Amino acid sequence: MIDLTAVEQANVLVALRHLRVQIGGWKPLADGLGFSRHTMRHVRMGEKNVSPAMAVRVARLVAVGVDDVLRGRFPAAGTCPHCGRPTMGR
């Protein structure tokens, strides 16, 4: 089994928070990724690690390479790491 590094997991969490804002909530995001809302809650609360499968599903959902998600290139620079909203131009 391959585990993601702490940095990779943090980058996926930033992507998830960004998508939550874009999609309109955790439930629709969980549905779009094919995970239960309980799994999403455990991941975002740090009770469960981000899996490689989750990183792949995030990348597929937004049509970017999984490396872009893992390395923090998605979402683009200038995105709030806490809420996922763009911070540029404020």
N, C-alpha and C positions, 0 to 999 in steps of 0.2 A: 504494500500500500504506500502511495506517495502522499506525503503531507505537505501543505503549503507553509512557507516561512511566515513568521509574524508580520513581516512587511507586506508580503503578498496578501495575507488575510486582511490586513488593514486596508489595502488598496481595493479589494473586493467589497469591503464594507462601505467604503466611500462611494463606489459605483452603485451599490444597493440603495444607499440613502438618496443619491441623485435620482435613481430610477423611481424611488417611492414618490418623490415630488413630481416627476414627469408623468407617472402613470396614475397618480391620485390616491395612493395609500398602500399599506403593506399587504392587505388582502388581495387586491388586484395584481400586485407584483408577484405575490406567492403563486397565484393562479397562473400568471403568465410564464413563470419559471417552472411550474410543475412541482412545487413544494407545498407542504401544508403551512398554514399560517403559524402553527405551533413551532415548526422547524425554523421558520423565519424569525420568530420571536426569540427562540433559544440562541440562534446565531447572532442576532443583533444585540442581545443582552450579554454576549460573551460566555454563555453557558455551554455552547457547543461551537466547535471549530468550523470555519468555512471549509467546505470540501472542494477538491478539484472539480467534481461534477458541478457544483454550484457556480464556480468560476466559468466553466465552459458554457453553462446555460445562460449566464449573464452576457457573455461575449456573443453568443448566438442571437439572443434577444435584441441586442443593439447593433448586430452585424459588424462587429470589430473582431480582430484577432484576440485570442485568449491572452497572449502576451501583453497586449495593450491594457487589458484589465488588470493583470497580475503586476505589471510594472507601474501602474498608476497613470497611464496615458489616457485612460478613459475613466471619468469624464475629463474634458480638457482642462488645462490650467486655468485658474480663475474661477473654479467652482468651489463653493463652500464645502469643506470636508464633513461638516456636521449636519447640514440640511440638504445639501445637493443643489442649492440654488446658485446661479451665476453671481459672482461678486464683482465682476468687472463693470465699470461704468457707474458705480454708486456715487 
